[in-house]
Amino acid sequence: MKVNMYTLASSQVVRYAIIIAAASLPLILAALHVTHAEESIGPVTD
């Protein structure tokens, strides 16, 4: 019974980690894109 509960909890943690990673990945990519775009736009405006 203990092993069952442990495997269930660990699988849930892995699932949450995957969901969090999948949700934060686009945000990270968007932030990197925005910062990169600002850097490329900076010299052009100057």
Number of C-alpha atoms within 10 A of each C-alpha: 5 7 8 9 10 11 11 11 12 12 12 12 12 11 12 12 12 12 12 11 12 11 11 12 12 11 11 12 11 12 12 12 12 12 12 12 11 11 11 11 11 10 8 7 6 5
